[in-house]
Amino acid sequence: MTAHGTPYAGPAPAATARDAVAAPRPIAVRPALGPSLLAGDVAALVLGGVIGRAPWGVGALCVVVVLIAYQAGRLYRPRLSLSLLDDLPSLLGRALTAAGAVLLGWAVLRPSAPIRPLVYGIGAGVLLLLLVRGAAYAAIREARRRGVVAHRTVVVGDDTLGRRLAEEMGHHPEYGLRPVGYLGSGVGDAPTGVPLLGGTDDLARVVRRYDVSVVVLAFTSRPDRDLVSCVRTCDRLRCDIYWVPRLFELSPVHPQMDLLWGYPLVRRRREVFGPLGRTLKRSLDVLVAALALVVALPVLLGCALAVRLDGLPVLFRQRRLSAGLRPFVMVKFRTLPGPHDPPGRLGRFLRASSLDELPQLVNVLRGDMSLVGPRPECPSAAAEFGDRHPGYRDRHRVRAGLTGWSQIHGLRGPGSIEDRARFDNQYIENWGLWEDVKIILRTAAALVRHPGSSA
């Protein structure tokens, strides 16, 4: 019997990789957890409004505002541990704050309207929401214990911690994780009944082959930077990735962490540039680039005329790399008479003012580049730096940018490759639409203060 009173016979002692493939595939509903909770919240809030006879217009607004507050608090995120008591402060606090704001606005805008039905509707809706949430959590936990919901999981790491994590998943099915194998060196004691599927470098292959939906990273003998690159190769695979923080015994457990039988797990953010993220980013690129081209058209024509009168071809074209190492032709105003010649007075001015970069707005409109992202590299430099600097290849997960997080920190030139890679990857991992807007604004401010600092 487990600590929760659930019978557990333990996995087969002679498990093999073939068993992991042949085992019946469990129902994986993790992607539906958030929408299911959202549907329950909507139903509870609407029913509460009906019971309290709240006005439909302001009642609907109240529902929307509460749901936005819950989404902002990440109350619809996938989770291993589901507890109403853990979520109660956030559920109750955000609902009352959001509803209170709507209530205050209603009282100010409609002072003669009766407010008591709206108060009753809010109270009933919040109470029903808590009851529905509690019932939903209990139902999900029970479905996991019965094996109706169990996600195929791979543990990376064959040390003592990795072995314990794999075994606890089997002993505690209420977390909804079923280990189908582990990745490691094969040295040391293997988790009971869990087969070795390969080394850490095989992570992407194993996720695809065994239809893995959850990856849990324990400690390995490999350098962290190697493991980071392996994990990043899984960015476009539909799987959740968790890892145990270093010195986890000293790490405070914050609300965004998960717990697996006392072990804190940090969930890696899913691919930041998913369908919605890519759409938002591309929309911003097209809107801003088109507007900038229209506004800067007289400047573009003036620069082109000045370059031509200086006796040079107007445009400089060079092969560069963007997302996925895809080549494209980047365009700039020409500032050098030849590849080994110093720039003239006009060339120095165009470079100092960054006006030579303006034609790249066309690359942005064509989809070769983004407004914000890692600077595009030429193929020979990308091959050289990728072999010498950890994490450099990972920066090519997104489109190259006209400006970026590393550029606004002054990281340019061959002496800052390692720093550039770190800053670019940090931007990718923490991307948000506001981050792009912030970088664009900081670039514009830098151009005003220190011309030439955007490239």
C-alpha positions as CSV (number, residue, x, y, z in Angstrom):
1,M,0.0,0.0,0.0
2,T,1.2,3.5,-0.7
3,A,1.1,6.4,1.7
4,H,-2.3,7.3,0.2
5,G,-3.8,3.9,0.7
6,T,-3.6,2.9,-3.0
7,P,-2.4,-0.6,-3.8
8,Y,0.9,-0.7,-5.6
9,A,2.4,-3.9,-6.9
10,G,5.5,-2.3,-8.3
11,P,6.8,-2.4,-11.9
12,A,8.0,-5.6,-13.5
13,P,11.6,-6.4,-12.3
14,A,12.9,-7.4,-15.7
15,A,11.7,-4.3,-17.6
16,T,13.4,-3.5,-20.9
17,A,13.2,-0.8,-23.5
18,R,11.0,-3.1,-25.6
19,D,8.5,-3.3,-22.6
20,A,8.4,0.5,-22.6
21,V,7.2,0.6,-26.2
22,A,4.8,-2.4,-25.9
23,A,3.1,-1.1,-22.8
24,P,-0.4,0.3,-23.4
25,R,-0.4,4.0,-24.0
26,P,-2.2,5.9,-21.2
27,I,-4.7,8.6,-21.9
28,A,-2.8,11.9,-21.8
29,V,-5.1,14.8,-21.0
30,R,-2.5,17.2,-19.6
31,P,-3.0,19.8,-22.4
32,A,-6.8,19.7,-21.5
33,L,-6.2,20.5,-17.8
34,G,-6.2,24.3,-18.2
35,P,-9.2,24.4,-20.5
36,S,-11.1,22.1,-18.2
37,L,-10.5,24.2,-15.2
38,L,-11.4,27.3,-17.2
39,A,-14.7,25.8,-18.3
40,G,-15.5,24.9,-14.7
41,D,-14.7,28.4,-13.5
42,V,-16.9,30.0,-16.2
43,A,-19.8,27.7,-15.4
44,A,-19.5,28.4,-11.6
45,L,-19.3,32.2,-12.0
46,V,-22.2,32.3,-14.5
47,L,-24.4,30.1,-12.3
48,G,-23.6,32.3,-9.3
49,G,-24.7,35.4,-11.3
50,V,-28.0,33.6,-12.1
51,I,-28.6,32.7,-8.5
52,G,-27.8,36.2,-7.3
53,R,-29.9,37.7,-10.2
54,A,-27.0,40.0,-11.1
55,P,-27.4,42.3,-14.2
56,W,-26.2,40.4,-17.2
57,G,-23.9,43.1,-18.6
58,V,-21.9,43.9,-15.5
59,G,-22.1,40.2,-14.5
60,A,-20.4,39.1,-17.8
61,L,-17.8,41.8,-17.3
62,C,-17.1,40.5,-13.8
63,V,-16.6,37.0,-15.1
64,V,-14.2,38.1,-17.8
65,V,-12.1,40.2,-15.3
66,V,-11.9,37.3,-12.8
67,L,-10.7,34.9,-15.5
68,I,-8.1,37.4,-16.7
69,A,-6.8,37.7,-13.1
70,Y,-6.6,33.9,-12.8
71,Q,-4.8,33.6,-16.1
72,A,-2.3,36.3,-15.0
73,G,-1.8,34.3,-11.8
74,R,-1.1,31.2,-13.8
75,L,-3.9,29.3,-12.2
76,Y,-4.6,27.3,-15.4
77,R,-1.0,26.0,-15.8
78,P,-0.4,22.3,-16.0
79,R,0.5,20.9,-12.6
80,L,1.5,17.7,-10.9
81,S,0.2,18.5,-7.4
82,L,-3.4,19.7,-7.2
83,S,-4.6,21.1,-3.9
84,L,-7.4,23.5,-3.2
85,L,-5.9,24.6,0.0
86,D,-2.7,25.6,-1.7
87,D,-4.5,27.6,-4.3
88,L,-7.2,29.0,-2.0
89,P,-5.4,32.3,-1.2
90,S,-4.8,33.1,-4.9
91,L,-8.2,31.9,-6.0
92,L,-10.1,33.8,-3.4
93,G,-7.9,36.9,-3.4
94,R,-7.8,37.4,-7.1
95,A,-11.5,36.8,-7.5
96,L,-12.5,39.2,-4.8
97,T,-10.1,41.9,-6.0
98,A,-11.2,41.7,-9.6
99,A,-14.9,41.5,-8.7
100,G,-14.4,44.3,-6.2
101,A,-12.9,46.6,-8.9
102,V,-15.9,45.9,-11.2
103,L,-18.3,46.5,-8.3
104,L,-16.7,49.8,-7.5
105,G,-16.8,50.9,-11.1
106,W,-20.5,49.9,-11.3
107,A,-21.3,51.9,-8.2
108,V,-19.5,55.0,-9.5
109,L,-21.0,54.8,-13.0
110,R,-24.5,53.8,-12.0
111,P,-25.1,55.1,-8.5
112,S,-28.9,54.7,-8.7
113,A,-28.7,51.0,-9.8
114,P,-29.3,48.4,-7.2
115,I,-26.0,46.9,-6.1
116,R,-27.2,44.1,-3.8
117,P,-27.9,41.5,-6.7
118,L,-24.4,42.0,-8.0
119,V,-22.9,41.5,-4.5
120,Y,-25.0,38.3,-4.1
121,G,-24.0,37.1,-7.6
122,I,-20.3,37.6,-6.9
123,G,-20.5,35.9,-3.5
124,A,-22.4,32.9,-4.9
125,G,-20.1,32.7,-8.0
126,V,-16.9,32.7,-5.9
127,L,-18.3,30.0,-3.5
128,L,-19.4,27.8,-6.4
129,L,-16.1,28.3,-8.1
130,L,-14.2,27.0,-5.0
131,L,-16.5,24.0,-4.8
132,V,-16.1,23.2,-8.5
133,R,-12.3,23.6,-8.3
134,G,-12.2,21.3,-5.3
135,A,-14.3,18.6,-7.0
136,A,-12.2,18.9,-10.2
137,Y,-9.0,18.5,-8.3
138,A,-10.3,15.4,-6.5
139,A,-11.6,13.9,-9.7
140,I,-8.2,14.4,-11.5
141,R,-6.3,12.9,-8.6
142,E,-8.5,9.9,-8.5
143,A,-8.2,9.4,-12.3
144,R,-4.5,9.5,-11.9
145,R,-4.5,6.9,-9.1
146,R,-6.6,4.6,-11.2
147,G,-4.3,5.0,-14.2
148,V,-6.9,6.6,-16.4
149,V,-4.6,9.7,-16.6
150,A,-0.9,8.8,-16.7
151,H,1.7,10.6,-18.8
152,R,4.6,8.8,-20.3
153,T,7.7,10.1,-18.5
154,V,11.4,9.9,-19.0
155,V,13.9,10.6,-16.1
156,V,17.3,12.0,-17.1
157,G,20.0,11.1,-14.7
158,D,21.0,7.7,-13.2
159,D,22.3,9.0,-9.8
160,T,20.5,8.3,-6.5
161,L,18.2,11.2,-7.0
162,G,17.1,10.1,-10.5
163,R,16.5,6.6,-9.2
164,R,14.4,7.9,-6.4
165,L,12.3,10.1,-8.6
166,A,11.5,7.3,-11.0
167,E,10.6,4.9,-8.2
168,E,8.4,7.6,-6.4
169,M,6.5,8.1,-9.7
170,G,5.5,4.5,-9.5
171,H,4.7,4.5,-5.8
172,H,2.5,7.7,-6.1
173,P,0.4,7.6,-9.2
174,E,-1.6,10.6,-8.0
175,Y,1.0,12.8,-9.8
176,G,0.0,11.3,-13.1
177,L,3.5,10.3,-14.2
178,R,4.4,6.8,-15.5
179,P,8.1,6.3,-16.0
180,V,8.8,4.5,-19.3
181,G,12.6,4.7,-19.0
182,Y,15.6,6.8,-18.0
183,L,18.6,8.3,-19.7
184,G,22.1,8.2,-18.2
185,S,25.5,6.5,-18.4
186,G,24.2,3.1,-17.2
187,V,26.7,3.2,-14.3
188,G,25.3,2.5,-10.9
189,D,22.0,1.0,-9.7
190,A,19.1,1.4,-12.1
191,P,15.7,2.4,-10.9
192,T,13.6,-0.7,-10.1
193,G,11.8,-1.9,-13.2
194,V,12.7,1.2,-15.3
195,P,14.7,0.5,-18.5
196,L,17.7,2.4,-19.7
197,L,16.8,4.0,-23.0
198,G,20.1,5.7,-23.9
199,G,22.3,8.6,-22.9
200,T,21.5,12.2,-22.3
201,D,22.3,13.1,-25.9
202,D,19.4,10.8,-27.0
203,L,16.8,12.9,-25.3
204,A,15.1,14.3,-28.4
205,R,15.2,10.9,-30.1
206,V,13.7,9.1,-27.1
207,V,10.9,11.8,-26.7
208,R,9.8,11.2,-30.3
209,R,10.2,7.4,-30.3
210,Y,8.4,6.7,-27.0
211,D,5.8,9.4,-27.3
212,V,7.0,11.0,-24.1
213,S,4.9,13.8,-22.7
214,V,7.0,14.6,-19.5
215,V,10.7,14.8,-19.0
216,V,12.2,15.1,-15.5
217,L,15.8,16.2,-15.2
218,A,17.7,14.9,-12.2
219,F,21.5,15.4,-11.7
220,T,23.9,13.8,-14.2
221,S,27.7,13.6,-14.6
222,R,27.5,15.6,-17.8
223,P,28.4,19.3,-17.7
224,D,25.3,21.5,-17.2
225,R,25.9,23.3,-20.5
226,D,25.7,20.0,-22.4
227,L,22.4,19.1,-20.8
228,V,21.0,22.6,-21.5
229,S,21.7,22.1,-25.2
230,C,20.0,18.7,-25.2
231,V,17.0,20.2,-23.5
232,R,16.8,23.0,-26.0
233,T,16.6,20.6,-28.9
234,C,13.2,19.5,-27.4
235,D,11.8,23.0,-27.7
236,R,9.5,22.2,-30.5
237,L,8.4,18.8,-29.1
238,R,5.2,18.8,-27.2
239,C,6.4,17.7,-23.8
240,D,6.6,19.3,-20.4
241,I,10.1,19.5,-18.9
242,Y,10.8,19.7,-15.2
243,W,14.1,19.8,-13.3
244,V,15.3,19.5,-9.7
245,P,17.1,22.7,-8.7
246,R,20.6,22.4,-7.4
247,L,20.8,22.5,-3.6
248,F,17.1,21.8,-3.6
249,E,17.3,21.0,0.2
250,L,17.9,24.7,0.7
251,S,15.5,26.0,-2.0
252,P,12.2,27.5,-0.8
253,V,9.2,26.2,-2.6
254,H,7.4,29.0,-4.3
255,P,3.9,28.8,-5.7
256,Q,5.1,28.2,-9.3
257,M,7.0,25.1,-8.4
258,D,5.7,21.5,-8.3
259,L,6.4,18.9,-5.6
260,L,6.9,15.2,-6.4
261,W,6.8,13.5,-3.0
262,G,8.8,16.1,-1.3
263,Y,11.2,16.8,-4.2
264,P,10.8,20.4,-5.7
265,L,10.5,20.5,-9.5
266,V,10.8,23.6,-11.6
267,R,8.7,23.5,-14.8
268,R,10.4,24.7,-18.0
269,R,8.4,27.2,-19.9
270,R,7.1,25.6,-23.1
271,E,8.5,26.8,-26.4
272,V,8.0,30.5,-26.0
273,F,7.4,31.0,-29.7
274,G,4.4,28.7,-30.0
275,P,1.6,29.4,-32.5
276,L,0.3,32.4,-30.5
277,G,3.7,33.8,-29.7
278,R,4.9,33.5,-33.3
279,T,1.7,35.2,-34.5
280,L,2.0,38.1,-32.0
281,K,5.7,38.6,-32.8
282,R,5.2,38.5,-36.5
283,S,2.3,40.9,-36.3
284,L,4.4,43.4,-34.3
285,D,7.2,43.0,-36.9
286,V,5.0,43.7,-39.9
287,L,3.2,46.6,-38.2
288,V,6.3,48.4,-37.0
289,A,8.4,47.7,-40.0
290,A,5.8,48.9,-42.5
291,L,5.1,52.0,-40.5
292,A,8.9,52.7,-40.1
293,L,9.4,52.3,-43.9
294,V,6.7,54.8,-44.7
295,V,7.9,57.3,-42.1
296,A,11.6,56.8,-43.1
297,L,11.0,56.8,-46.9
298,P,12.5,60.3,-47.4
299,V,15.5,59.3,-45.3
300,L,15.9,56.1,-47.3
301,L,15.8,57.9,-50.6
302,G,18.2,60.5,-49.4
303,C,20.7,57.9,-48.2
304,A,20.4,56.0,-51.4
305,L,21.1,59.1,-53.5
306,A,24.1,60.1,-51.3
307,V,25.7,56.6,-51.6
308,R,25.2,56.7,-55.4
309,L,26.7,60.2,-55.7
310,D,29.6,58.9,-53.7
311,G,30.4,56.5,-56.5
312,L,29.3,53.3,-54.7
313,P,26.6,50.8,-55.5
314,V,23.6,51.7,-53.3
315,L,23.1,48.4,-51.5
316,F,25.4,45.9,-49.9
317,R,24.1,42.3,-50.0
318,Q,25.5,39.4,-47.9
319,R,24.5,35.9,-47.1
320,R,23.5,35.5,-43.4
321,L,21.7,32.9,-41.3
322,S,18.4,33.2,-39.5
323,A,16.2,30.7,-37.6
324,G,17.2,27.1,-37.9
325,L,20.4,28.2,-39.7
326,R,18.3,29.1,-42.7
327,P,20.3,31.4,-45.1
328,F,18.9,34.6,-46.5
329,V,20.3,37.7,-48.2
330,M,20.7,40.7,-45.8
331,V,20.7,44.2,-47.3
332,K,22.3,47.3,-46.0
333,F,23.4,50.6,-47.5
334,R,27.0,50.2,-48.8
335,T,29.5,52.0,-46.6
336,L,32.8,50.5,-47.9
337,P,34.4,50.9,-51.3
338,G,35.8,47.4,-51.1
339,P,36.0,44.5,-48.6
340,H,39.4,45.7,-47.3
341,D,39.0,49.4,-47.7
342,P,38.2,51.8,-44.9
343,P,34.9,53.7,-45.0
344,G,34.8,57.2,-46.4
345,R,33.2,60.2,-44.7
346,L,29.7,59.2,-45.9
347,G,30.3,55.6,-44.8
348,R,31.4,56.6,-41.4
349,F,28.4,58.8,-41.0
350,L,25.9,56.1,-42.1
351,R,27.5,53.6,-39.7
352,A,27.7,56.1,-36.8
353,S,24.0,56.9,-37.2
354,S,23.0,53.3,-38.0
355,L,21.2,54.6,-41.1
356,D,23.0,51.9,-43.1
357,E,20.8,49.3,-41.3
358,L,17.5,50.8,-42.5
359,P,17.1,48.6,-45.6
360,Q,16.9,45.6,-43.3
361,L,13.3,46.7,-42.6
362,V,12.6,45.0,-45.9
363,N,14.1,41.8,-44.6
364,V,11.8,42.1,-41.7
365,L,8.7,42.5,-43.9
366,R,9.8,39.5,-46.0
367,G,10.1,37.4,-42.9
368,D,13.8,36.8,-43.2
369,M,14.4,38.7,-39.9
370,S,12.5,40.0,-36.9
371,L,12.7,43.5,-35.4
372,V,14.1,41.9,-32.2
373,G,16.4,38.9,-32.0
374,P,20.0,37.7,-32.2
375,R,22.0,39.5,-34.8
376,P,22.4,37.5,-38.1
377,E,25.7,35.8,-38.5
378,C,27.5,34.8,-41.8
379,P,27.8,31.0,-42.3
380,S,31.5,30.8,-41.8
381,A,31.4,32.7,-38.5
382,A,28.4,30.7,-37.3
383,A,30.3,27.4,-37.9
384,E,33.4,28.7,-36.2
385,F,31.6,30.1,-33.1
386,G,29.3,27.2,-32.8
387,D,32.2,24.9,-32.3
388,R,34.0,27.2,-29.8
389,H,31.3,28.7,-27.7
390,P,28.7,26.7,-25.7
391,G,25.1,27.8,-26.4
392,Y,26.0,29.7,-29.6
393,R,24.0,27.3,-31.8
394,D,21.0,27.6,-29.5
395,R,20.6,31.3,-30.4
396,H,19.5,30.2,-33.9
397,R,16.2,28.9,-32.6
398,V,14.5,32.2,-33.6
399,R,14.7,34.6,-36.4
400,A,17.7,37.0,-36.5
401,G,16.9,40.5,-35.4
402,L,17.5,44.1,-36.4
403,T,18.2,44.8,-32.7
404,G,18.2,42.6,-29.7
405,W,18.9,42.1,-26.0
406,S,22.7,41.6,-26.5
407,Q,22.9,44.6,-28.9
408,I,21.4,47.1,-26.4
409,H,23.9,45.9,-23.9
410,G,26.7,46.9,-26.3
411,L,27.8,43.3,-27.0
412,R,29.3,43.5,-30.5
413,G,32.4,42.2,-32.2
414,P,34.3,39.0,-32.0
415,G,35.4,39.6,-28.4
416,S,31.9,39.2,-27.0
417,I,30.7,36.0,-28.7
418,E,30.2,34.0,-25.4
419,D,28.4,37.0,-23.8
420,R,26.3,37.5,-26.9
421,A,25.2,33.9,-26.9
422,R,24.3,34.0,-23.2
423,F,22.3,37.3,-23.6
424,D,20.6,36.0,-26.8
425,N,19.5,32.7,-25.2
426,Q,18.3,34.6,-22.1
427,Y,16.1,36.7,-24.4
428,I,14.7,33.6,-26.1
429,E,14.0,31.8,-22.8
430,N,12.2,34.8,-21.3
431,W,10.5,36.2,-24.4
432,G,7.3,38.2,-24.1
433,L,5.6,40.8,-26.4
434,W,6.5,43.5,-23.9
435,E,10.1,42.4,-24.0
436,D,10.2,43.2,-27.7
437,V,8.5,46.6,-27.2
438,K,10.9,47.4,-24.4
439,I,14.0,46.5,-26.5
440,I,12.7,48.6,-29.5
441,L,12.2,51.6,-27.2
442,R,15.6,51.2,-25.6
443,T,17.2,50.9,-29.0
444,A,15.5,54.1,-30.1
445,A,16.6,55.9,-26.9
446,A,20.2,54.6,-27.4
447,L,20.2,55.9,-31.0
448,V,19.3,59.4,-29.8
449,R,21.9,59.4,-27.0
450,H,24.7,57.4,-28.7
451,P,24.3,57.1,-32.5
452,G,25.5,53.8,-33.8
453,S,24.7,51.7,-30.8
454,S,21.9,49.6,-32.2
455,A,23.9,47.3,-34.5
